[in-house]
Amino acid sequence: MVQGQERKVVFPFTAIVGHEKAKLALLIAAVNPLVGGVLLRGDKGTGKSTMVRALADVLPEIEIVGDCPFNCNPRNPLEMCDWCYQRYASGEELPVRRVKMRVVDLPLSVTVDRLVGTLDVERALKEGVRALEPGLLAEANRNILYIDEVNLLDDYIADVLLDAAAMGWNIVEREGVSVRHPARFILVGSMNPEEGELRPQILDRFGLVVDVETPMDPETRIEIVKRVEEFFADPDAFYRKYEPQQNELRERVERARRLLPKVEVGEDLLRLLAETIVKLGVRTNRAEIVTVRAAKAIAALDGRTRVSLEDLKKAMELALPHRLKSRPFEKPPLERLRKALREVCDGEGECHGHLRGRGPTGSEGERNPQAQGSLERVFEPSNCEISLPSELPKREKGLAEKTWRGSRSEWRTVINYPQGIPVSFTLPKDGKVHDLDLVATIRAAAVRASSARKQLKIRDEDIRVRVRRTRVPRLTVLVLDSSGSMATAMRISLAKKVAIELTKRMYVKRDAAALIVFRGTNASVVVPPTRRYDAVIEALGSVPTGGRTPLSDALYKLLALTKAVRAKNPWTQVKAVLITDGKANVPLGIASTLREEIETLSEALAKLGVEVEIYDTRIPDAIELSRSYIDLIAASCGGKVHRVG
């Protein structure tokens, strides 16, 4: 909406209905980029992306060096690239140009080269000069870097991004080119928690976090529909309608940026903030720093040079909630924060914000579903301590055991695959080129041309592709037997405990998780592939037990799920964890006997490369009246068997 055609596609910031906290957080970041960025969390369709893209039109103009591709600050040598600093130090007058701040999108499919920069191919071919072609971090310098669905960002991209955000500099070493430039951007992300949690390292990097909730007031929802329909009917007219408010807000942000250096925080408020954070048990000093910066920005937006108690409370609501979560699967202790904010209140009653929260969603008794049969019950996971087999990677000869650490996912060497860290190059095996190594290709052509004393011309035999190290995504599928036989001696409680401990292990390794439960007449995918590990644990707690044992259908559902996941990403490694006593009495009818059916499905899993682990819940030395198929499954797919209990 900045100018021209953009007005036809971007919704005005001041026309957005509700979401006052989210809009305030974005304006705080626009006034003071040092708050460290904003994360918007919420369900799909709540307007998160719309708010971020609309922010561009109310951002102020900045001064940049006119002929620098890195948006260097011409007034501050500490924010200049090496080239600009050399010119500045020699007394050269740098050309200055004023431009609007803008939102730079970081797509989830971005490569490392596109992010940090790569060799300028045109200059290398035409001039023989090794020069850098700037990446997205150069474009984002002194602007806003926006990542939609930030929780789905690949780990190796996130690592590079975190390094640049922490240092404020991007250092590029590419094919003999060594360049560094400032990378001081406002990091803004949005995510849907249903699609997985955010890595703690990235979450802490966001200074402010807002939970964006769908308004449940009918009048508010009606107004949203009216404005959206009006916008799409005539975008230009709709923008002109809100243009005065847009201009007013833009001027307000510019005034706040000028006023910000003069804003002060009283000693009493600083002490109150520090004592409150200590009471809450927040361990990072970033909490106080970000809260103070946010409070100053709020005061500057209101045109004041002194931070008030109200400013501090608003800033705490934005900067503290996501820093209270200290352990995996532990829900943020919002009650402690609410109590702390009540103590901070000045006697006027309730504090602001989304922290009023919800009470318990139900009692333990309410978790029992409507019984499908009179013998169906919900068993709680066991409280006893269990020991799972260790899952350490195979060590190469000569390496000490202490050098191994847990890995979030499997590292693989891949050829001609355009994701990962480049380590070498080679000839393409099948003639298809997906990840061209241009420098190696030119070098091979130059060697051949010089030996033949001919003009440089690239031929098929000169083509080289990259060899990379990449993290291969892994999916661990829990297949839980919840049939009636598992109720004997409450083995289902022990099985649920095993499943919960395995889910915690997935959290450490950052594997995707899925849950298949089989009982009665069929199996069902209770939790599809996700990184919301708390959702898996909650589902395990509410699984009812009873009925027959459709083991064949569970293997069939596992087979179908594996094929669906591989269709999206053929590199995905699938591991199945079958927790069962091995009984089966519900055939699918795809073979003449139940035994043949289970054997055929197990062999099909082996052909797909599914790694199978079986946790045997049978009672040791007990007399079993019906047959167990655990040994058959293990033999057919090469699975490992572990005894439970």
C-alpha positions as CSV (number, residue, x, y, z in Angstrom):
1,M,0.0,0.0,0.0
2,V,3.0,2.3,-0.2
3,Q,2.3,3.5,-3.6
4,G,0.9,2.7,-7.0
5,Q,-0.2,-0.9,-7.5
6,E,0.5,-1.9,-3.9
7,R,-2.5,0.0,-2.7
8,K,-4.7,-2.5,-4.6
9,V,-3.5,-5.5,-2.7
10,V,-2.6,-4.4,0.8
11,F,-5.2,-3.7,3.5
12,P,-4.8,-0.4,5.4
13,F,-3.3,-0.8,8.9
14,T,-5.7,1.6,10.5
15,A,-8.7,-0.3,9.0
16,I,-7.9,-3.6,10.8
17,V,-10.6,-4.3,13.4
18,G,-9.5,-5.3,16.9
19,H,-6.2,-7.0,17.7
20,E,-5.0,-3.9,19.6
21,K,-2.2,-5.7,21.4
22,A,-0.8,-7.1,18.1
23,K,-1.0,-3.7,16.5
24,L,0.7,-2.1,19.5
25,A,3.5,-4.6,19.4
26,L,4.2,-4.0,15.7
27,L,4.2,-0.2,16.3
28,I,6.6,-0.6,19.2
29,A,9.0,-2.5,16.9
30,A,8.7,0.2,14.3
31,V,9.5,2.9,16.8
32,N,12.4,1.0,18.5
33,P,13.8,-1.9,16.4
34,L,16.0,-2.8,19.4
35,V,13.1,-4.6,21.1
36,G,14.2,-7.6,19.0
37,G,11.2,-8.4,16.9
38,V,7.6,-9.5,17.2
39,L,6.0,-12.9,17.0
40,L,2.2,-13.3,16.3
41,R,0.8,-16.6,17.3
42,G,-2.8,-17.6,16.5
43,D,-5.1,-19.8,14.6
44,K,-5.3,-19.6,10.8
45,G,-7.5,-16.8,9.4
46,T,-7.0,-14.4,12.3
47,G,-5.3,-11.6,10.2
48,K,-1.6,-12.1,11.3
49,S,-0.1,-11.8,7.8
50,T,-2.5,-9.0,6.9
51,M,-1.3,-6.9,9.9
52,V,2.4,-7.4,9.1
53,R,2.1,-6.5,5.4
54,A,-0.1,-3.5,6.3
55,L,2.6,-2.2,8.6
56,A,4.8,-1.2,5.6
57,D,2.6,1.8,4.8
58,V,3.0,3.4,8.3
59,L,6.7,2.9,8.6
60,P,8.9,6.0,8.4
61,E,11.5,6.9,5.8
62,I,15.2,6.2,6.5
63,E,18.4,7.5,5.1
64,I,20.6,5.1,3.2
65,V,23.9,5.3,1.2
66,G,22.6,5.8,-2.3
67,D,25.0,3.5,-4.1
68,C,25.3,0.7,-1.5
69,P,23.3,-2.5,-1.9
70,F,23.3,-3.1,1.9
71,N,21.2,-0.1,3.0
72,C,24.0,1.3,5.1
73,N,23.4,4.2,7.5
74,P,25.3,7.3,6.1
75,R,25.3,9.0,9.5
76,N,26.6,6.1,11.6
77,P,30.0,4.4,10.8
78,L,29.0,1.6,13.1
79,E,26.2,0.6,10.7
80,M,28.3,0.7,7.5
81,C,29.7,-2.1,5.4
82,D,33.5,-2.3,4.8
83,W,33.2,-0.5,1.4
84,C,31.1,2.4,2.8
85,Y,33.4,2.7,5.9
86,Q,36.5,2.9,3.8
87,R,35.0,5.8,1.7
88,Y,33.7,7.5,4.9
89,A,37.1,7.2,6.6
90,S,38.9,8.7,3.6
91,G,36.7,11.8,3.8
92,E,34.5,11.0,0.8
93,E,31.0,12.4,1.0
94,L,28.6,9.5,0.7
95,P,25.5,9.9,-1.5
96,V,22.4,9.9,0.6
97,R,19.0,8.8,-0.4
98,R,15.7,8.6,1.6
99,V,13.6,5.5,1.2
100,K,10.6,4.0,3.1
101,M,11.2,1.1,5.4
102,R,9.7,-2.0,3.9
103,V,8.8,-5.6,4.8
104,V,11.1,-8.2,3.3
105,D,9.5,-11.6,3.0
106,L,11.6,-14.7,3.9
107,P,10.0,-17.7,2.1
108,L,10.2,-21.1,3.8
109,S,11.8,-22.5,0.7
110,V,14.7,-20.1,0.8
111,T,18.3,-21.5,0.3
112,V,21.3,-20.4,2.3
113,D,22.8,-18.7,-0.8
114,R,19.7,-16.6,-1.3
115,L,19.6,-15.7,2.4
116,V,23.2,-14.6,3.0
117,G,24.3,-13.9,-0.6
118,T,26.3,-15.6,-3.3
119,L,28.7,-15.1,-6.1
120,D,27.7,-12.4,-8.7
121,V,27.5,-14.7,-11.8
122,E,27.1,-11.9,-14.3
123,R,30.3,-10.0,-13.2
124,A,32.2,-13.3,-12.9
125,L,31.4,-14.2,-16.5
126,K,31.8,-10.8,-18.1
127,E,34.5,-9.1,-16.0
128,G,36.2,-12.0,-14.3
129,V,35.6,-10.3,-11.0
130,R,34.7,-12.1,-7.8
131,A,31.9,-10.0,-6.3
132,L,29.0,-10.7,-4.0
133,E,25.4,-10.7,-5.1
134,P,23.5,-9.6,-1.9
135,G,20.9,-11.8,-0.3
136,L,17.8,-11.3,1.7
137,L,19.8,-10.3,4.8
138,A,21.2,-7.4,2.9
139,E,17.7,-6.3,1.7
140,A,16.4,-6.6,5.3
141,N,19.1,-4.5,6.9
142,R,17.4,-1.6,8.7
143,N,14.0,-3.0,7.4
144,I,11.6,-5.6,8.6
145,L,12.3,-9.3,7.9
146,Y,9.0,-11.2,7.9
147,I,8.7,-15.0,8.2
148,D,5.3,-16.4,7.7
149,E,4.8,-19.8,9.5
150,V,8.2,-19.3,11.2
151,N,7.8,-22.6,13.1
152,L,8.1,-24.5,9.8
153,L,11.4,-22.9,8.9
154,D,14.2,-25.4,8.2
155,D,16.7,-25.7,11.1
156,Y,19.8,-24.9,9.0
157,I,18.2,-21.7,7.8
158,A,17.1,-20.8,11.3
159,D,20.7,-21.3,12.5
160,V,22.1,-18.9,9.9
161,L,19.4,-16.4,10.7
162,L,20.0,-16.5,14.5
163,D,23.7,-15.9,14.0
164,A,23.1,-12.8,11.9
165,A,20.4,-11.5,14.3
166,A,22.6,-12.1,17.3
167,M,25.7,-10.4,15.9
168,G,24.0,-7.7,13.8
169,W,26.4,-8.6,10.9
170,N,26.3,-11.0,8.0
171,I,29.7,-12.5,7.1
172,V,29.8,-14.2,3.7
173,E,32.6,-16.5,2.6
174,R,31.9,-17.7,-0.9
175,E,34.3,-18.9,-3.7
176,G,37.1,-16.6,-2.6
177,V,34.8,-13.7,-1.8
178,S,34.9,-12.4,1.8
179,V,32.3,-9.7,2.5
180,R,30.6,-8.5,5.7
181,H,27.8,-6.1,6.0
182,P,25.4,-5.0,8.8
183,A,22.2,-7.1,9.2
184,R,20.2,-5.1,11.8
185,F,16.7,-6.0,11.0
186,I,13.4,-6.2,12.9
187,L,12.4,-9.8,13.0
188,V,8.7,-10.4,12.6
189,G,7.2,-13.8,12.5
190,S,3.7,-15.3,12.5
191,M,2.7,-18.9,13.2
192,N,-0.2,-21.3,13.8
193,P,0.6,-23.3,17.0
194,E,-1.4,-26.2,15.6
195,E,1.4,-26.8,13.1
196,G,4.2,-27.2,15.7
197,E,6.0,-25.3,18.4
198,L,8.9,-22.9,17.8
199,R,12.4,-23.8,18.8
200,P,13.3,-22.2,22.1
201,Q,16.3,-20.4,20.7
202,I,14.2,-18.7,18.0
203,L,11.4,-17.9,20.5
204,D,13.7,-16.1,22.9
205,R,15.0,-14.0,20.0
206,F,11.6,-12.4,19.6
207,G,11.3,-9.5,22.0
208,L,7.5,-9.4,22.0
209,V,5.0,-12.2,21.6
210,V,1.2,-11.8,21.1
211,D,-1.4,-14.5,21.0
212,V,-3.8,-13.4,18.2
213,E,-7.3,-14.8,19.0
214,T,-10.3,-14.8,16.8
215,P,-12.9,-12.3,18.1
216,M,-16.0,-14.1,19.4
217,D,-18.2,-11.0,19.5
218,P,-20.8,-11.1,16.6
219,E,-20.7,-7.4,16.1
220,T,-16.9,-7.4,15.7
221,R,-17.1,-10.2,13.2
222,I,-19.8,-8.5,11.2
223,E,-17.6,-5.3,11.0
224,I,-14.7,-7.4,9.8
225,V,-16.8,-8.9,7.0
226,K,-18.1,-5.5,5.9
227,R,-14.6,-3.9,5.7
228,V,-13.1,-6.9,3.8
229,E,-15.9,-6.8,1.3
230,E,-15.6,-3.0,0.9
231,F,-11.9,-3.3,0.3
232,F,-12.2,-5.9,-2.4
233,A,-15.0,-4.1,-4.1
234,D,-12.9,-1.0,-4.6
235,P,-9.4,-1.1,-3.1
236,D,-8.5,2.5,-4.1
237,A,-11.6,4.1,-2.7
238,F,-11.2,2.1,0.5
239,Y,-7.6,3.2,0.9
240,R,-8.6,6.9,0.3
241,K,-11.2,6.5,3.0
242,Y,-8.5,5.6,5.5
243,E,-5.7,7.7,4.1
244,P,-6.0,10.5,6.8
245,Q,-5.7,7.9,9.6
246,Q,-2.7,6.3,7.8
247,N,-1.0,9.7,7.5
248,E,-1.7,10.5,11.1
249,L,-0.3,7.2,12.3
250,R,2.8,7.5,10.1
251,E,3.5,11.0,11.6
252,R,2.9,9.6,15.0
253,V,5.5,6.9,14.5
254,E,8.0,9.4,13.1
255,R,7.5,11.7,16.1
256,A,7.9,8.8,18.4
257,R,11.2,7.8,16.8
258,R,12.6,11.3,17.3
259,L,11.3,11.5,20.9
260,L,12.5,8.1,21.9
261,P,16.1,9.1,22.9
262,K,14.6,11.6,25.4
263,V,12.3,9.1,27.1
264,E,13.3,8.1,30.7
265,V,12.3,5.4,33.1
266,G,12.2,6.2,36.8
267,E,14.4,4.3,39.3
268,D,11.2,3.1,41.2
269,L,9.8,1.5,38.0
270,L,13.0,-0.2,37.2
271,R,13.2,-1.7,40.7
272,L,9.6,-2.7,40.5
273,L,10.2,-4.4,37.2
274,A,13.3,-6.2,38.4
275,E,11.6,-7.5,41.6
276,T,8.6,-8.7,39.6
277,I,10.8,-10.6,37.1
278,V,12.8,-12.2,39.9
279,K,9.5,-13.3,41.6
280,L,8.4,-14.9,38.3
281,G,11.6,-16.8,38.0
282,V,12.6,-15.5,34.6
283,R,16.2,-16.4,34.1
284,T,17.2,-14.2,31.0
285,N,18.2,-10.6,31.4
286,R,16.7,-10.0,28.0
287,A,13.3,-9.8,29.8
288,E,14.1,-6.5,31.6
289,I,15.9,-5.0,28.6
290,V,13.1,-5.7,26.2
291,T,10.4,-4.6,28.7
292,V,12.1,-1.3,29.3
293,R,12.6,-0.6,25.6
294,A,9.0,-1.5,24.8
295,A,7.7,0.7,27.7
296,K,9.8,3.7,26.3
297,A,8.4,3.1,22.9
298,I,4.8,3.1,24.2
299,A,5.5,6.4,26.1
300,A,7.0,7.9,22.9
301,L,4.0,6.9,20.8
302,D,1.8,8.8,23.3
303,G,4.2,11.8,23.1
304,R,5.6,11.6,26.6
305,T,9.2,11.6,27.8
306,R,8.5,9.7,31.0
307,V,7.5,6.1,31.3
308,S,4.3,5.5,33.4
309,L,3.3,2.5,35.4
310,E,0.6,1.8,32.8
311,D,3.3,1.8,30.0
312,L,5.3,-0.7,32.0
313,K,2.3,-3.0,32.6
314,K,1.5,-3.1,28.8
315,A,5.1,-3.8,28.0
316,M,5.3,-6.6,30.6
317,E,2.2,-8.3,29.0
318,L,4.0,-8.3,25.6
319,A,7.6,-9.2,26.7
320,L,7.2,-11.7,29.6
321,P,4.6,-14.5,28.9
322,H,6.8,-16.5,26.4
323,R,9.8,-16.3,28.8
324,L,8.0,-18.0,31.7
325,K,8.0,-21.5,30.0
326,S,11.0,-23.2,31.5
327,R,10.5,-26.9,30.9
328,P,9.3,-29.0,27.9
329,F,5.5,-29.6,28.0
330,E,5.1,-27.3,31.0
331,K,2.3,-24.9,30.3
332,P,3.2,-21.2,30.9
333,P,2.4,-20.4,34.6
334,L,0.1,-17.5,33.6
335,E,-1.5,-17.4,37.0
336,R,1.9,-16.3,38.5
337,L,2.1,-13.6,35.9
338,R,-1.5,-12.5,36.5
339,K,-0.8,-12.3,40.2
340,A,2.4,-10.3,39.6
341,L,0.6,-7.9,37.4
342,R,-2.2,-7.4,40.0
343,E,0.5,-6.5,42.5
344,V,1.9,-4.1,40.0
345,C,-1.5,-2.5,39.4
346,D,-2.1,0.8,41.1
347,G,-5.4,-0.1,42.8
348,E,-7.6,0.6,39.7
349,G,-8.5,-3.1,39.4
350,E,-7.7,-5.4,36.6
351,C,-4.6,-5.2,34.4
352,H,-4.7,-5.1,30.7
353,G,-4.4,-7.9,28.4
354,H,-4.7,-11.3,27.1
355,L,-3.3,-12.8,30.3
356,R,-6.7,-13.1,32.1
357,G,-6.6,-16.5,30.4
358,R,-8.8,-19.4,30.6
359,G,-9.5,-21.7,33.5
360,P,-9.2,-25.4,33.5
361,T,-10.9,-26.9,30.5
362,G,-12.4,-29.7,32.4
363,S,-12.0,-32.1,35.3
364,E,-10.5,-35.5,35.0
365,G,-13.9,-37.1,34.9
366,E,-14.9,-35.1,31.9
367,R,-12.1,-36.5,29.9
368,N,-14.0,-39.8,29.6
369,P,-15.7,-40.1,26.2
370,Q,-19.2,-41.4,25.8
371,A,-18.8,-45.1,26.2
372,Q,-19.1,-47.0,22.9
373,G,-19.4,-50.2,25.0
374,S,-20.1,-50.9,28.6
375,L,-16.6,-52.3,29.2
376,E,-14.7,-49.2,27.8
377,R,-12.7,-47.2,30.2
378,V,-10.0,-44.4,30.2
379,F,-6.8,-45.4,32.1
380,E,-4.4,-42.8,33.3
381,P,-0.7,-43.1,32.3
382,S,1.4,-45.0,34.9
383,N,3.3,-42.9,37.5
384,C,6.1,-45.5,37.8
385,E,9.6,-44.8,36.5
386,I,10.5,-46.7,33.3
387,S,13.8,-47.0,31.5
388,L,13.8,-46.8,27.7
389,P,16.5,-48.2,25.6
390,S,19.2,-45.7,24.7
391,E,19.1,-44.3,21.1
392,L,22.7,-43.2,20.4
393,P,24.0,-42.9,16.8
394,K,26.5,-45.5,15.6
395,R,30.0,-44.3,16.4
396,E,32.8,-44.4,13.9
397,K,36.0,-46.2,14.9
398,G,38.4,-44.1,16.9
399,L,35.9,-41.6,18.2
400,A,35.4,-41.3,22.0
401,E,31.9,-41.9,23.2
402,K,31.8,-38.5,25.0
403,T,32.0,-36.7,21.7
404,W,28.4,-37.8,20.8
405,R,25.5,-35.6,21.6
406,G,21.8,-35.9,20.8
407,S,20.7,-34.7,17.4
408,R,17.5,-33.0,16.4
409,S,17.3,-35.0,13.2
410,E,19.4,-37.2,10.9
411,W,22.3,-35.6,8.9
412,R,22.7,-37.0,5.5
413,T,25.0,-36.3,2.6
414,V,22.9,-35.6,-0.5
415,I,23.8,-35.0,-4.1
416,N,21.9,-32.6,-6.5
417,Y,19.5,-31.7,-3.7
418,P,19.0,-27.9,-3.3
419,Q,18.8,-27.8,0.5
420,G,21.6,-28.0,3.1
421,I,25.2,-26.8,3.6
422,P,27.4,-27.1,0.5
423,V,30.5,-29.2,1.2
424,S,31.7,-30.3,-2.3
425,F,30.7,-30.9,-5.9
426,T,30.5,-33.8,-8.3
427,L,29.1,-34.9,-11.7
428,P,25.4,-35.4,-11.9
429,K,24.5,-39.1,-11.9
430,D,21.3,-39.2,-13.9
431,G,21.9,-36.2,-16.2
432,K,19.3,-34.2,-14.3
433,V,20.4,-30.9,-12.7
434,H,18.6,-29.7,-9.6
435,D,21.4,-28.0,-7.7
436,L,24.0,-26.6,-10.1
437,D,27.4,-25.5,-8.8
438,L,28.1,-22.7,-11.2
439,V,31.6,-21.9,-10.0
440,A,32.8,-25.5,-10.3
441,T,31.1,-25.8,-13.7
442,I,32.9,-22.6,-15.0
443,R,36.1,-23.8,-13.5
444,A,35.8,-27.2,-15.3
445,A,35.0,-25.6,-18.6
446,A,37.9,-23.2,-18.2
447,V,40.4,-26.0,-17.5
448,R,39.2,-27.9,-20.6
449,A,39.2,-24.8,-22.8
450,S,42.7,-23.8,-21.7
451,S,44.2,-27.2,-22.4
452,A,42.6,-27.3,-25.8
453,R,43.3,-23.6,-26.4
454,K,39.8,-22.9,-27.4
455,Q,37.2,-20.2,-26.4
456,L,35.4,-20.8,-23.1
457,K,32.2,-22.7,-23.7
458,I,30.2,-24.8,-21.2
459,R,29.4,-28.3,-22.4
460,D,27.5,-31.1,-20.8
461,E,30.6,-32.8,-19.5
462,D,31.5,-29.6,-17.6
463,I,28.3,-29.6,-15.5
464,R,28.9,-30.0,-11.8
465,V,26.3,-30.3,-9.0
466,R,26.6,-29.6,-5.3
467,V,27.2,-32.1,-2.6
468,R,25.5,-31.0,0.6
469,R,25.1,-32.0,4.2
470,T,21.4,-31.6,5.2
471,R,19.1,-32.5,8.0
472,V,16.6,-35.1,6.8
473,P,13.2,-34.7,8.4
474,R,12.1,-37.6,10.6
475,L,8.6,-38.7,11.6
476,T,8.0,-41.0,14.5
477,V,4.6,-42.7,14.6
478,L,3.3,-44.1,17.8
479,V,1.0,-47.1,17.2
480,L,-0.8,-47.8,20.4
481,D,-2.9,-50.9,21.2
482,S,-5.9,-49.8,23.3
483,S,-7.9,-52.9,22.9
484,G,-9.6,-54.8,25.8
485,S,-6.6,-57.2,26.3
486,M,-4.5,-54.2,27.3
487,A,-6.7,-53.5,30.3
488,T,-5.4,-56.7,32.0
489,A,-3.2,-55.8,34.9
490,M,-3.6,-52.2,33.6
491,R,-0.9,-52.7,30.9
492,I,-2.4,-49.9,29.0
493,S,-1.3,-47.4,31.7
494,L,2.3,-48.6,31.3
495,A,1.9,-48.4,27.5
496,K,0.8,-44.8,27.8
497,K,3.7,-44.0,30.0
498,V,6.1,-45.5,27.4
499,A,4.4,-43.4,24.7
500,I,4.7,-40.2,26.7
501,E,8.4,-40.8,27.4
502,L,9.0,-41.5,23.7
503,T,7.2,-38.3,22.9
504,K,9.5,-36.3,25.2
505,R,12.4,-37.9,23.3
506,M,11.0,-36.7,20.1
507,Y,10.9,-33.2,21.5
508,V,14.6,-33.3,22.2
509,K,15.4,-34.6,18.7
510,R,12.7,-32.4,17.1
511,D,11.1,-35.3,15.2
512,A,7.6,-34.9,13.9
513,A,5.2,-37.1,15.8
514,A,2.0,-38.9,14.9
515,L,-0.4,-41.1,16.9
516,I,-2.3,-44.2,15.6
517,V,-4.7,-45.9,18.1
518,F,-6.3,-49.3,17.4
519,R,-9.2,-50.9,19.2
520,G,-12.7,-52.1,18.5
521,T,-13.1,-52.8,14.8
522,N,-10.5,-50.4,13.3
523,A,-7.5,-48.1,13.8
524,S,-7.5,-44.4,13.5
525,V,-4.9,-41.6,13.1
526,V,-5.7,-39.7,16.3
527,V,-2.9,-37.1,15.9
528,P,-1.7,-36.5,12.3
529,P,2.0,-35.6,11.8
530,T,2.8,-32.6,14.0
531,R,5.4,-31.0,16.2
532,R,2.8,-30.1,18.9
533,Y,4.1,-32.7,21.3
534,D,1.7,-31.5,24.0
535,A,-1.2,-32.4,21.7
536,V,0.1,-36.0,21.5
537,I,0.5,-36.3,25.2
538,E,-3.0,-34.9,25.8
539,A,-4.5,-37.3,23.2
540,L,-2.7,-40.3,24.9
541,G,-4.3,-39.4,28.3
542,S,-7.8,-39.4,26.8
543,V,-7.6,-42.6,24.8
544,P,-10.3,-45.1,25.9
545,T,-9.5,-48.9,26.2
546,G,-11.8,-51.8,25.3
547,G,-13.0,-53.9,22.5
548,R,-11.3,-56.2,19.9
549,T,-7.8,-55.9,18.5
550,P,-7.6,-54.7,14.8
551,L,-3.8,-55.0,14.5
552,S,-4.0,-55.5,10.7
553,D,-5.8,-52.2,10.3
554,A,-3.2,-50.5,12.4
555,L,-0.4,-51.7,10.1
556,Y,-2.4,-50.7,7.1
557,K,-3.0,-47.2,8.5
558,L,0.7,-46.9,9.2
559,L,1.5,-47.9,5.6
560,A,-0.9,-45.4,4.2
561,L,0.4,-42.6,6.5
562,T,4.0,-43.4,5.4
563,K,3.1,-43.2,1.7
564,A,1.3,-39.8,2.2
565,V,4.2,-38.3,4.1
566,R,6.7,-39.6,1.5
567,A,4.6,-38.1,-1.3
568,K,5.2,-34.7,0.2
569,N,8.8,-35.2,0.9
570,P,10.5,-38.4,-0.3
571,W,13.5,-37.8,2.0
572,T,11.5,-38.2,5.2
573,Q,12.7,-40.9,7.5
574,V,9.7,-42.8,9.1
575,K,10.1,-44.7,12.3
576,A,7.1,-46.7,13.8
577,V,6.9,-47.5,17.5
578,L,4.3,-50.3,18.0
579,I,3.2,-50.6,21.7
580,T,1.1,-53.7,22.0
581,D,0.8,-57.3,23.4
582,G,0.7,-58.5,19.8
583,K,-2.8,-60.0,19.9
584,A,-5.0,-59.7,16.8
585,N,-8.6,-60.8,16.0
586,V,-10.0,-58.4,13.4
587,P,-8.9,-59.3,9.8
588,L,-9.0,-56.9,6.9
589,G,-9.7,-59.7,4.4
590,I,-6.7,-59.0,2.1
591,A,-5.2,-62.5,2.7
592,S,-6.5,-66.0,3.4
593,T,-5.4,-66.0,7.1
594,L,-4.8,-63.3,9.7
595,R,-1.2,-64.4,10.0
596,E,-0.6,-64.0,6.2
597,E,-2.2,-60.6,6.4
598,I,0.0,-59.3,9.1
599,E,3.1,-60.8,7.5
600,T,2.3,-59.1,4.1
601,L,1.7,-55.7,5.7
602,S,4.9,-56.0,7.8
603,E,6.9,-56.8,4.6
604,A,5.4,-53.8,2.8
605,L,6.6,-51.6,5.7
606,A,10.1,-53.0,5.3
607,K,10.1,-52.3,1.6
608,L,9.2,-48.7,2.3
609,G,12.2,-48.4,4.6
610,V,10.1,-47.9,7.8
611,E,12.2,-48.5,10.9
612,V,10.1,-50.5,13.3
613,E,10.4,-50.8,17.1
614,I,8.1,-52.9,19.2
615,Y,7.4,-52.5,22.9
616,D,6.1,-55.8,24.1
617,T,3.5,-55.2,26.9
618,R,2.9,-58.9,27.7
619,I,3.2,-60.0,31.3
620,P,6.4,-62.1,31.7
621,D,5.9,-65.8,32.4
622,A,2.1,-65.4,32.2
623,I,0.0,-68.0,30.4
624,E,-1.4,-66.4,27.1
625,L,-4.6,-67.9,25.9
626,S,-4.4,-66.2,22.4
627,R,-1.5,-65.9,20.0
628,S,0.8,-62.9,19.8
629,Y,2.2,-61.7,16.5
630,I,5.1,-59.7,17.8
631,D,7.8,-62.1,16.7
632,L,6.2,-62.4,13.2
633,I,6.2,-58.6,12.8
634,A,9.7,-58.2,14.0
635,A,11.0,-61.0,11.7
636,S,9.1,-59.6,8.7
637,C,10.3,-56.0,8.9
638,G,13.6,-56.4,10.9
639,G,12.2,-54.6,13.9
640,K,13.6,-54.4,17.4
641,V,11.6,-55.8,20.3
642,H,11.8,-54.2,23.8
643,R,10.1,-55.6,26.9
644,V,8.0,-53.2,29.0
645,G,7.8,-53.6,32.7
